[in-house]
């Protein structure tokens, strides 16, 4: 009887877990949406307030919060009913054991001690079941977390121990490269091939959504190619240890992503081996040294979360300094002048020219033509394909006329200085 009761209790627990599993996922999803909406509202508070969107944004959050609370109430009530049923059945089972024992004593088929013995044995027998029931939800949560973690790790490239390679100093080569986000099974950028040697600079141009940022993410080693190979000095990117490769690459993303710390820590990439001389030299190379000194605490100014205390242009100048730390061989800049004023653009162009002069390869995603003055090559992309590649002046002259709307007047000649 006790064994049958234990099986029934486990069945009730399984039913509770089965019905609650979907609810737990729903609640977790709504919780993420709820937190994400609140975080987005906080980050974009100025835009929301200035455009009179506070009420609508608040209504969006209330809608998500209402669904979250309703789901939590529904599944908590369901879990409570099944848990109560399980406890009632356990009490009924123990009472049944005592009743059977009492009947046996009344009939003279057992002594009085059998009642207490059977009650203790039933309690001991059901104790493991009680423990399993009590921790069933924790076990389910751990299993779901394990599944999510494995899914996340499966999207990351496997890092294996690699032989240390000498610092690159000669060339960058893309060989029929097809690239896409790791979360997608198909490539969004196709068949990219070009070769650059030390001292070369290339501007990647094209309309929005053509795949320019996707390409530079692959060149920086962030997204592995789905097909083809990207090589530095003949060695494919995956032959390099990630930390070692990072020392030879200066990457400036489209959005200046600064971490919570001081300006010096961010420029030094939080590397304890980065000396003050290295940090100041990088800031000078980016033309940001005087800008930093004008801040209240200079290089020791705390940036807070993502550097929101600074303007967009200041964040980009510091991000450029971080990319230039220790004179990397490969400098990759994704729209580096998006928020810069004339002074900042002049500093950027000077930094690119100085990097090329010391033998670095510079790859720039450019929307504004002024930065092309410091580059010798251009690559035009459209719809995820490389449509043109060659010297800067040749590519610009072809794309300026080929891609204007029918009937539109010819553009004024672009003043582009000769490449260094």
Sine and cosine of phi, psi and omega as CSV:
sin_phi,cos_phi,sin_psi,cos_psi,sin_omega,cos_omega
0.00,0.00,-0.69,0.72,0.02,-1.00
-0.89,0.45,-0.66,0.75,0.01,-1.00
-0.89,0.46,-0.70,0.72,0.03,-1.00
-0.89,0.46,-0.66,0.75,0.03,-1.00
-0.90,0.45,-0.65,0.76,0.02,-1.00
-0.89,0.46,-0.64,0.77,0.01,-1.00
-0.90,0.43,-0.67,0.75,0.02,-1.00
-0.90,0.44,-0.66,0.75,0.02,-1.00
-0.90,0.44,-0.65,0.76,0.05,-1.00
-0.91,0.43,-0.59,0.81,0.05,-1.00
-0.89,0.45,-0.68,0.74,0.05,-1.00
-0.89,0.45,-0.63,0.77,0.02,-1.00
-0.91,0.41,-0.68,0.73,0.03,-1.00
-0.88,0.48,-0.67,0.74,0.02,-1.00
-0.89,0.47,-0.65,0.76,0.03,-1.00
-0.88,0.48,-0.72,0.70,-0.01,-1.00
-0.92,0.40,-0.64,0.77,-0.03,-1.00
-0.91,0.42,-0.70,0.71,0.01,-1.00
-0.95,0.33,-0.51,0.86,-0.05,-1.00
-0.99,0.10,-0.27,0.96,-0.06,-1.00
-0.89,0.46,-0.75,0.66,0.03,-1.00
-0.88,0.47,-0.61,0.79,0.03,-1.00
-0.90,0.44,-0.65,0.76,0.00,-1.00
-0.89,0.46,-0.65,0.76,0.03,-1.00
-0.92,0.39,-0.64,0.77,0.03,-1.00
-0.89,0.46,-0.71,0.70,-0.01,-1.00
-0.90,0.44,-0.67,0.75,0.01,-1.00
-0.89,0.45,-0.67,0.74,0.01,-1.00
-0.90,0.44,-0.70,0.72,0.02,-1.00
-0.92,0.40,-0.57,0.82,0.03,-1.00
-0.90,0.43,-0.67,0.74,0.03,-1.00
-0.90,0.44,-0.70,0.72,0.04,-1.00
-0.87,0.49,-0.67,0.74,-0.03,-1.00
-0.88,0.48,-0.74,0.67,0.01,-1.00
-0.93,0.37,-0.63,0.78,0.01,-1.00
-0.90,0.44,-0.65,0.76,0.03,-1.00
-0.90,0.44,-0.68,0.73,0.01,-1.00
-0.91,0.42,-0.65,0.76,-0.01,-1.00
-0.92,0.39,-0.67,0.75,0.02,-1.00
-0.90,0.44,-0.64,0.77,0.03,-1.00
-0.90,0.45,-0.62,0.78,0.01,-1.00
-0.93,0.38,-0.69,0.72,-0.05,-1.00
-0.92,0.39,-0.55,0.84,-0.05,-1.00
-0.95,-0.31,0.52,0.86,-0.08,-1.00
-0.86,0.51,-0.63,0.78,-0.04,-1.00
-0.90,0.43,-0.70,0.71,0.02,-1.00
-0.90,0.43,-0.71,0.71,-0.01,-1.00
-0.86,0.51,-0.70,0.72,-0.04,-1.00
-0.94,0.33,-0.70,0.72,-0.08,-1.00
-0.93,0.38,-0.49,0.87,-0.02,-1.00
-1.00,-0.10,0.14,0.99,0.03,-1.00
0.91,0.41,0.57,0.82,-0.06,-1.00
-0.99,-0.16,0.09,1.00,-0.12,-0.99
-0.84,0.54,-0.72,0.69,-0.04,-1.00
-0.89,0.46,-0.70,0.72,-0.03,-1.00
-0.93,0.36,-0.65,0.76,0.05,-1.00
-0.90,0.43,-0.64,0.77,0.04,-1.00
-0.90,0.44,-0.63,0.78,0.03,-1.00
-0.90,0.43,-0.62,0.79,0.04,-1.00
-0.88,0.48,-0.70,0.71,-0.01,-1.00
-0.91,0.40,-0.65,0.76,0.01,-1.00
-0.89,0.46,-0.62,0.78,0.03,-1.00
-0.88,0.47,-0.73,0.69,0.02,-1.00
-0.91,0.42,-0.68,0.74,-0.01,-1.00
-0.89,0.45,-0.63,0.78,0.02,-1.00
-0.90,0.44,-0.69,0.72,0.03,-1.00
-0.91,0.41,-0.60,0.80,0.03,-1.00
-0.89,0.45,-0.73,0.68,-0.02,-1.00
-0.91,0.41,-0.65,0.76,0.01,-1.00
-0.89,0.45,-0.69,0.73,0.02,-1.00
-0.91,0.42,-0.67,0.74,0.02,-1.00
-0.89,0.46,-0.67,0.74,0.01,-1.00
-0.91,0.42,-0.70,0.72,-0.04,-1.00
-0.88,0.47,-0.77,0.63,-0.08,-1.00
-0.97,0.25,-0.47,0.88,0.09,-1.00
-0.93,0.38,-0.64,0.77,0.04,-1.00
-0.90,0.44,-0.68,0.73,0.02,-1.00
-0.89,0.46,-0.71,0.71,0.02,-1.00
-0.90,0.44,-0.61,0.79,0.01,-1.00
-0.90,0.43,-0.64,0.77,0.01,-1.00
-0.89,0.46,-0.74,0.67,-0.03,-1.00
-0.93,0.37,-0.61,0.79,0.04,-1.00
-0.91,0.42,-0.65,0.76,0.04,-1.00
-0.90,0.43,-0.66,0.75,0.03,-1.00
-0.88,0.47,-0.63,0.77,0.02,-1.00
-0.91,0.42,-0.68,0.73,0.01,-1.00
-0.92,0.40,-0.65,0.76,0.02,-1.00
-0.88,0.47,-0.68,0.73,0.00,-1.00
-0.91,0.42,-0.60,0.80,0.03,-1.00
-0.90,0.44,-0.70,0.72,0.03,-1.00
-0.89,0.45,-0.64,0.77,0.04,-1.00
-0.89,0.46,-0.65,0.76,-0.02,-1.00
-0.91,0.42,-0.69,0.72,0.03,-1.00
-0.91,0.42,-0.62,0.78,0.04,-1.00
-0.91,0.42,-0.62,0.79,0.02,-1.00
-0.90,0.43,-0.63,0.78,0.04,-1.00
-0.89,0.46,-0.70,0.72,0.02,-1.00
-0.90,0.43,-0.62,0.78,0.00,-1.00
-0.91,0.42,-0.71,0.70,0.02,-1.00
-0.88,0.47,-0.66,0.75,0.04,-1.00
-0.88,0.47,-0.67,0.74,0.01,-1.00
-0.90,0.43,-0.65,0.76,0.02,-1.00
-0.89,0.45,-0.63,0.77,0.02,-1.00
-0.91,0.42,-0.61,0.79,0.03,-1.00
-0.92,0.39,-0.68,0.73,0.01,-1.00
-0.87,0.50,-0.63,0.77,0.00,-1.00
-0.98,0.20,-0.10,1.00,0.00,-1.00
0.98,0.19,0.26,0.96,-0.03,-1.00
-1.00,-0.02,-0.10,0.99,0.03,-1.00
-0.43,-0.90,0.31,-0.95,0.02,-1.00
-1.00,0.03,0.18,-0.98,-0.01,-1.00
-0.90,0.45,-0.50,0.86,-0.02,-1.00
-0.90,0.43,-0.37,0.93,-0.04,-1.00
-0.91,0.42,-0.47,0.88,0.01,-1.00
-0.90,0.45,-0.76,0.65,-0.02,-1.00
-0.93,0.38,-0.64,0.77,0.00,-1.00
-0.89,0.45,-0.70,0.72,-0.01,-1.00
-0.92,0.40,-0.59,0.81,0.03,-1.00
-0.91,0.41,-0.68,0.73,0.01,-1.00
-0.91,0.41,-0.69,0.73,0.00,-1.00
-0.89,0.45,-0.67,0.75,0.01,-1.00
-0.89,0.45,-0.66,0.75,0.02,-1.00
-0.89,0.45,-0.68,0.73,0.02,-1.00
-0.91,0.42,-0.64,0.77,-0.04,-1.00
-0.92,0.39,-0.57,0.82,-0.04,-1.00
-1.00,0.07,-0.20,0.98,-0.04,-1.00
-0.84,0.54,-0.73,0.68,0.04,-1.00
-0.87,0.48,-0.58,0.82,0.03,-1.00
-0.91,0.42,-0.68,0.74,0.05,-1.00
-0.86,0.51,-0.68,0.73,0.00,-1.00
-0.90,0.44,-0.67,0.74,0.01,-1.00
-0.89,0.46,-0.66,0.75,0.01,-1.00
-0.91,0.42,-0.68,0.73,-0.04,-1.00
-0.89,0.46,-0.55,0.83,-0.07,-1.00
-0.97,-0.25,0.12,0.99,-0.06,-1.00
-0.88,0.47,-0.70,0.72,-0.03,-1.00
-0.91,0.42,-0.63,0.77,0.04,-1.00
-0.90,0.45,-0.63,0.77,0.04,-1.00
-0.89,0.46,-0.69,0.72,0.02,-1.00
-0.89,0.45,-0.66,0.75,0.03,-1.00
-0.90,0.44,-0.65,0.76,0.02,-1.00
-0.91,0.42,-0.64,0.77,0.02,-1.00
-0.90,0.44,-0.70,0.71,0.02,-1.00
-0.90,0.44,-0.65,0.76,0.02,-1.00
-0.90,0.44,-0.65,0.76,0.04,-1.00
-0.88,0.47,-0.67,0.74,0.01,-1.00
-0.90,0.44,-0.71,0.71,0.01,-1.00
-0.90,0.44,-0.66,0.75,-0.01,-1.00
-0.90,0.43,-0.68,0.73,0.03,-1.00
-0.89,0.45,-0.63,0.78,0.04,-1.00
-0.89,0.45,-0.64,0.77,0.03,-1.00
-0.92,0.39,-0.71,0.70,-0.02,-1.00
-0.91,0.42,-0.49,0.87,-0.01,-1.00
-0.92,0.40,-0.41,0.91,0.01,-1.00
-0.99,0.13,-0.20,0.98,-0.04,-1.00
-1.00,-0.03,0.59,-0.81,0.05,-1.00
-0.92,0.40,0.58,-0.82,0.01,-1.00
-0.96,0.27,0.81,-0.59,0.00,-1.00
-0.99,-0.13,0.87,-0.50,0.02,-1.00
-0.89,-0.46,0.34,-0.94,0.02,-1.00
-0.93,0.38,0.78,-0.63,-0.04,-1.00
-0.86,-0.51,0.41,-0.91,0.06,-1.00
-0.95,0.32,0.72,-0.69,0.00,-1.00
-0.90,0.43,0.80,-0.60,-0.01,-1.00
-0.97,-0.23,0.45,-0.89,0.05,-1.00
-0.91,0.41,0.41,-0.91,-0.01,-1.00
-0.85,0.52,0.74,-0.68,0.00,-1.00
-0.92,0.39,0.56,-0.83,-0.04,-1.00
-0.45,-0.89,0.09,1.00,-0.14,-0.99
-0.87,-0.49,-0.82,0.57,-0.16,-0.99
-0.43,-0.90,0.35,-0.94,0.16,-0.99
-0.85,-0.53,0.74,-0.67,-0.06,-1.00
-0.68,-0.73,0.78,-0.62,0.13,-0.99
-0.94,-0.33,0.81,-0.58,-0.08,-1.00
-0.87,-0.49,0.98,-0.18,0.05,-1.00
0.73,0.68,0.82,0.57,-0.10,-0.99
-1.00,0.06,0.73,-0.68,0.12,-0.99
-0.88,-0.48,0.78,-0.63,-0.16,-0.99
-0.74,-0.68,0.51,-0.86,0.12,-0.99
-0.29,-0.96,0.27,-0.96,0.06,-1.00
-0.84,0.54,0.62,-0.79,-0.01,-1.00
-0.84,0.54,-0.45,0.89,-0.03,-1.00
-0.98,0.22,-0.20,0.98,-0.01,-1.00
-0.97,-0.25,0.63,-0.78,-0.02,-1.00
-0.97,0.22,-0.29,0.96,-0.07,-1.00
-0.90,-0.43,0.37,-0.93,0.02,-1.00
-0.99,0.15,0.52,-0.86,0.07,-1.00
-0.94,-0.34,-0.24,0.97,0.08,-1.00
-0.83,-0.55,0.74,-0.67,-0.20,-0.98
-0.80,-0.60,0.64,-0.77,0.26,-0.97
0.80,0.60,0.85,0.52,0.04,-1.00
-0.99,-0.12,0.83,-0.56,0.02,-1.00
-0.64,-0.77,0.80,-0.59,0.13,-0.99
-0.25,-0.97,0.23,-0.97,-0.01,-1.00
-0.66,-0.75,0.72,-0.69,0.05,-1.00
-0.79,-0.61,0.57,-0.82,0.04,-1.00
-0.92,-0.39,0.17,-0.99,-0.06,-1.00
-0.79,0.61,0.74,-0.67,0.00,-1.00
1.00,-0.03,-0.13,0.99,0.02,-1.00
-0.98,0.18,0.46,-0.89,0.12,-0.99
-0.71,-0.70,0.69,-0.73,-0.04,-1.00
-0.77,-0.64,0.69,-0.72,0.11,-0.99
-0.97,-0.25,0.83,-0.57,0.04,-1.00
-0.99,-0.10,0.88,-0.47,-0.08,-1.00
-0.83,-0.56,0.22,-0.98,0.00,-1.00
0.55,-0.84,0.20,-0.98,-0.01,-1.00
-0.93,0.38,0.27,-0.96,0.03,-1.00
-0.87,0.49,0.63,-0.77,0.02,-1.00
0.99,0.17,0.19,0.98,-0.03,-1.00
-1.00,0.10,-0.16,0.99,0.06,-1.00
0.96,-0.29,0.24,0.97,-0.06,-1.00
-0.90,0.43,-0.76,0.66,-0.01,-1.00
-0.92,0.40,-0.57,0.82,0.06,-1.00
-0.88,0.48,-0.68,0.74,0.00,-1.00
-0.89,0.45,-0.72,0.69,-0.06,-1.00
-0.95,0.32,-0.45,0.89,0.10,-1.00
-0.90,0.44,-0.62,0.78,0.03,-1.00
-0.94,0.34,-0.66,0.76,0.02,-1.00
-0.89,0.46,-0.57,0.82,0.02,-1.00
-0.98,0.21,-0.10,1.00,0.01,-1.00
1.00,0.08,0.19,0.98,-0.02,-1.00
-0.98,0.21,-0.74,0.68,0.04,-1.00
-0.93,-0.36,0.84,-0.54,0.04,-1.00
-0.95,0.32,0.62,-0.79,0.05,-1.00
-0.88,0.47,0.58,-0.82,0.08,-1.00
-0.99,0.17,-0.49,0.87,0.12,-0.99
-0.56,-0.83,0.36,-0.93,0.02,-1.00
0.99,0.15,-0.06,-1.00,-0.11,-0.99
-0.64,-0.77,0.65,-0.76,0.16,-0.99
-0.93,-0.36,0.81,-0.59,-0.11,-0.99
-0.84,-0.55,0.59,-0.81,0.19,-0.98
-0.89,-0.46,0.87,-0.49,-0.04,-1.00
0.78,0.62,0.62,0.78,0.06,-1.00
1.00,0.04,-0.27,0.96,-0.01,-1.00
-0.99,-0.11,0.76,-0.65,0.02,-1.00
-0.91,0.41,0.45,-0.90,-0.07,-1.00
-0.82,0.57,-0.61,0.79,-0.07,-1.00
-0.96,0.28,-0.11,0.99,0.08,-1.00
-0.99,0.13,-0.17,0.99,-0.02,-1.00
-1.00,-0.08,0.62,-0.79,0.21,-0.98
-0.91,0.41,0.70,-0.71,-0.11,-0.99
-0.85,0.53,-0.67,0.74,-0.01,-1.00
-0.92,0.39,-0.65,0.76,0.02,-1.00
-0.91,0.41,-0.68,0.74,0.00,-1.00
-0.88,0.47,-0.62,0.79,-0.01,-1.00
-0.87,0.49,-0.48,0.88,0.01,-1.00
-0.95,0.32,-0.40,0.92,-0.05,-1.00
-0.98,-0.18,-0.01,1.00,-0.02,-1.00
-0.87,-0.50,0.72,-0.69,0.17,-0.98
-0.93,-0.36,0.92,-0.39,-0.08,-1.00
-0.90,-0.44,0.79,-0.61,0.06,-1.00
-0.87,-0.48,0.96,-0.28,-0.06,-1.00
-0.95,0.32,0.18,-0.98,-0.02,-1.00
-0.86,0.51,-0.68,0.74,0.10,-0.99
-0.98,-0.21,0.79,-0.61,-0.03,-1.00
-0.93,0.36,0.98,-0.20,-0.08,-1.00
-1.00,-0.08,0.99,-0.11,0.01,-1.00
-0.98,-0.18,0.57,-0.82,-0.05,-1.00
-0.99,-0.11,0.30,-0.95,0.01,-1.00
-0.93,0.37,0.94,-0.33,-0.04,-1.00
0.15,-0.99,-0.17,-0.98,0.01,-1.00
-0.99,0.11,0.21,-0.98,0.06,-1.00
-0.88,0.48,-0.68,0.74,0.00,-1.00
-0.88,0.48,-0.67,0.74,0.01,-1.00
-0.90,0.44,-0.65,0.76,0.00,-1.00
-0.93,0.38,-0.71,0.71,0.03,-1.00
-0.89,0.45,-0.62,0.79,0.00,-1.00
-0.98,0.17,0.10,1.00,0.03,-1.00
0.86,0.52,0.45,0.89,0.00,-1.00
0.84,0.55,0.47,0.88,0.02,-1.00
-1.00,-0.05,0.89,-0.46,-0.01,-1.00
-0.89,0.46,-0.31,0.95,0.01,-1.00
-0.99,0.12,-0.17,0.99,0.02,-1.00
-0.96,0.27,0.89,-0.46,-0.04,-1.00
-0.99,0.16,0.28,-0.96,0.06,-1.00
-0.87,0.50,-0.58,0.81,0.01,-1.00
-0.90,0.44,-0.66,0.75,0.03,-1.00
-0.88,0.48,-0.69,0.72,-0.06,-1.00
-0.91,0.41,-0.72,0.69,-0.01,-1.00
-0.92,0.40,-0.63,0.78,0.02,-1.00
-0.89,0.46,-0.66,0.76,0.03,-1.00
-0.90,0.43,-0.67,0.75,0.02,-1.00
-0.90,0.44,-0.65,0.76,0.03,-1.00
-0.90,0.43,-0.66,0.75,0.00,-1.00
-0.88,0.47,-0.54,0.84,0.01,-1.00
-1.00,0.05,-0.04,1.00,-0.05,-1.00
0.93,0.36,0.44,0.90,-0.07,-1.00
-0.95,-0.30,-0.04,1.00,-0.09,-1.00
-0.87,0.49,-0.77,0.64,-0.02,-1.00
-0.91,0.41,-0.61,0.79,0.04,-1.00
-0.86,0.51,-0.69,0.73,-0.02,-1.00
-0.93,0.38,-0.65,0.76,-0.02,-1.00
-0.90,0.44,-0.44,0.90,0.00,-1.00
-0.97,0.25,-0.22,0.97,0.05,-1.00
-0.96,0.27,0.44,-0.90,-0.11,-0.99
-0.80,0.60,-0.67,0.74,-0.03,-1.00
-0.91,-0.41,0.27,0.96,0.06,-1.00
0.84,0.54,-0.74,-0.67,-0.03,-1.00
-0.92,0.39,-0.31,0.95,0.00,-1.00
-1.00,-0.06,0.19,0.98,0.05,-1.00
-0.92,0.40,0.78,-0.62,0.02,-1.00
-0.99,0.16,0.75,-0.66,-0.09,-1.00
-1.00,0.04,-0.39,0.92,-0.09,-1.00
0.95,0.31,-0.23,-0.97,-0.07,-1.00
-0.94,0.33,0.89,-0.46,0.06,-1.00
0.86,0.51,0.34,0.94,0.09,-1.00
0.90,0.43,0.55,0.83,-0.06,-1.00
-0.93,0.38,-0.23,0.97,0.04,-1.00
-0.95,0.30,-0.25,0.97,-0.03,-1.00
-0.98,-0.21,0.33,-0.94,0.09,-1.00
-0.97,0.25,0.22,-0.98,0.02,-1.00
-0.87,0.49,-0.65,0.76,0.02,-1.00
-0.91,0.41,-0.65,0.76,0.03,-1.00
-0.90,0.44,-0.66,0.75,0.02,-1.00
-0.89,0.45,-0.65,0.76,0.00,-1.00
-0.92,0.40,-0.61,0.79,0.00,-1.00
-0.91,0.41,-0.65,0.76,0.02,-1.00
-0.94,0.35,-0.62,0.78,0.06,-1.00
-0.89,0.45,-0.61,0.79,0.06,-1.00
-0.91,0.42,-0.67,0.75,0.04,-1.00
-0.87,0.49,-0.65,0.76,0.04,-1.00
-0.88,0.47,-0.65,0.76,0.02,-1.00
-0.91,0.42,-0.50,0.87,-0.06,-1.00
-1.00,0.02,0.02,1.00,-0.04,-1.00
-0.83,0.55,0.78,-0.62,0.05,-1.00
0.86,0.51,0.51,0.86,0.14,-0.99
0.77,0.63,0.93,0.37,-0.01,-1.00
-0.91,0.41,0.46,-0.89,0.01,-1.00
-0.95,0.30,-0.60,0.80,-0.03,-1.00
-0.91,-0.41,0.90,-0.43,-0.02,-1.00
-0.94,-0.34,0.87,-0.49,-0.07,-1.00
-0.87,-0.48,0.88,-0.48,-0.08,-1.00
-0.83,-0.56,0.88,-0.47,-0.03,-1.00
-0.98,-0.19,0.97,-0.26,-0.06,-1.00
0.75,0.66,0.86,0.51,-0.13,-0.99
-0.94,0.33,-0.27,0.96,-0.05,-1.00
-0.94,-0.34,0.36,0.93,-0.07,-1.00
-0.87,0.49,-0.56,0.83,-0.07,-1.00
-0.87,-0.49,0.27,0.96,-0.10,-0.99
-1.00,-0.02,0.55,-0.84,0.14,-0.99
-1.00,0.05,-0.10,-0.99,-0.04,-1.00
-0.87,0.49,-0.66,0.76,0.02,-1.00
-0.89,0.46,-0.68,0.73,0.00,-1.00
-0.91,0.41,-0.63,0.77,0.02,-1.00
-0.91,0.40,-0.63,0.77,0.04,-1.00
-0.89,0.46,-0.66,0.75,0.03,-1.00
-0.91,0.42,-0.62,0.78,0.01,-1.00
-0.90,0.44,-0.75,0.67,-0.01,-1.00
-0.88,0.47,-0.65,0.76,0.04,-1.00
-0.89,0.46,-0.67,0.75,0.00,-1.00
-0.90,0.44,-0.64,0.77,0.02,-1.00
-0.90,0.43,-0.70,0.72,-0.01,-1.00
-0.91,0.42,-0.65,0.76,0.02,-1.00
-0.92,0.40,-0.62,0.78,0.03,-1.00
-0.90,0.44,-0.69,0.72,0.03,-1.00
-0.91,0.42,-0.60,0.80,-0.03,-1.00
-0.90,0.44,-0.53,0.85,0.02,-1.00
-1.00,0.05,0.05,1.00,0.09,-1.00
0.98,-0.20,0.18,0.98,0.03,-1.00
-0.98,0.18,0.42,-0.91,0.17,-0.98
-0.99,-0.13,0.76,-0.65,-0.06,-1.00
-0.89,-0.46,0.81,-0.59,0.05,-1.00
-0.88,-0.47,0.85,-0.53,-0.08,-1.00
-0.80,-0.60,0.79,-0.62,0.22,-0.98
-1.00,0.08,0.88,-0.48,-0.15,-0.99
-0.83,-0.56,0.77,-0.64,0.16,-0.99
-0.96,-0.29,-0.48,0.88,0.00,-1.00
-0.98,-0.22,0.79,-0.61,-0.18,-0.98
-0.92,0.40,-0.31,0.95,-0.10,-1.00
-0.86,0.50,-0.57,0.82,-0.05,-1.00
-0.94,0.35,-0.36,0.93,0.01,-1.00
-0.91,0.41,-0.30,0.95,0.03,-1.00
-0.85,0.53,-0.48,0.88,-0.09,-1.00
-1.00,-0.07,0.11,0.99,-0.11,-0.99
-0.85,-0.52,0.48,-0.88,-0.04,-1.00
-0.98,-0.21,-0.36,0.93,-0.03,-1.00
-0.84,-0.55,0.30,-0.95,0.07,-1.00
-0.62,-0.79,0.55,-0.84,0.06,-1.00
-0.77,-0.64,0.86,-0.51,-0.02,-1.00
-0.98,-0.19,0.80,-0.61,-0.02,-1.00
-0.89,-0.46,0.55,-0.84,0.06,-1.00
-0.41,-0.91,0.75,-0.66,0.02,-1.00
0.82,0.57,0.63,0.78,0.05,-1.00
0.97,0.26,0.21,0.98,-0.03,-1.00
-0.83,-0.56,0.50,-0.87,0.10,-0.99
-0.99,0.11,0.96,-0.29,-0.07,-1.00
-1.00,0.02,-0.44,0.90,-0.03,-1.00
-0.39,-0.92,0.56,-0.83,0.05,-1.00
-0.48,-0.88,0.67,-0.74,0.03,-1.00
0.21,-0.98,-0.38,-0.93,0.04,-1.00
-0.92,0.39,0.44,-0.90,-0.10,-1.00
-0.83,0.56,-0.78,0.62,-0.08,-1.00
-0.90,0.44,-0.63,0.77,-0.01,-1.00
-0.91,0.42,-0.74,0.68,-0.04,-1.00
-0.91,0.41,-0.69,0.73,0.00,-1.00
-0.89,0.45,-0.65,0.76,-0.01,-1.00
-0.91,0.41,-0.61,0.79,0.01,-1.00
-0.95,0.32,-0.71,0.70,-0.09,-1.00
-0.96,0.28,-0.52,0.85,0.01,-1.00
-0.89,0.46,-0.60,0.80,-0.06,-1.00
-1.00,-0.03,-0.56,0.83,-0.06,-1.00
-0.94,0.33,-0.54,0.84,-0.18,-0.98
-0.97,-0.26,0.25,0.97,0.07,-1.00
-1.00,0.05,0.47,-0.88,-0.03,-1.00
-0.87,0.49,0.49,-0.87,0.02,-1.00
-0.86,0.51,0.70,-0.71,0.03,-1.00
0.99,0.11,-0.14,0.99,-0.01,-1.00
-0.97,0.26,0.56,-0.83,0.02,-1.00
-0.92,0.39,0.45,-0.89,0.03,-1.00
-0.90,0.44,0.65,-0.76,-0.02,-1.00
-0.94,0.35,0.42,-0.91,0.07,-1.00
-0.91,0.42,0.54,-0.84,0.00,-1.00
-0.84,0.55,0.71,-0.71,0.01,-1.00
-1.00,0.07,0.78,-0.62,0.01,-1.00
-0.99,0.11,0.96,-0.28,-0.01,-1.00
-0.80,-0.60,0.86,-0.52,-0.04,-1.00
-0.93,0.37,0.40,-0.92,0.05,-1.00
-0.89,0.46,0.57,-0.82,-0.03,-1.00
-0.93,0.36,0.50,-0.86,-0.01,-1.00
-0.95,0.32,0.00,0.00,0.00,0.00
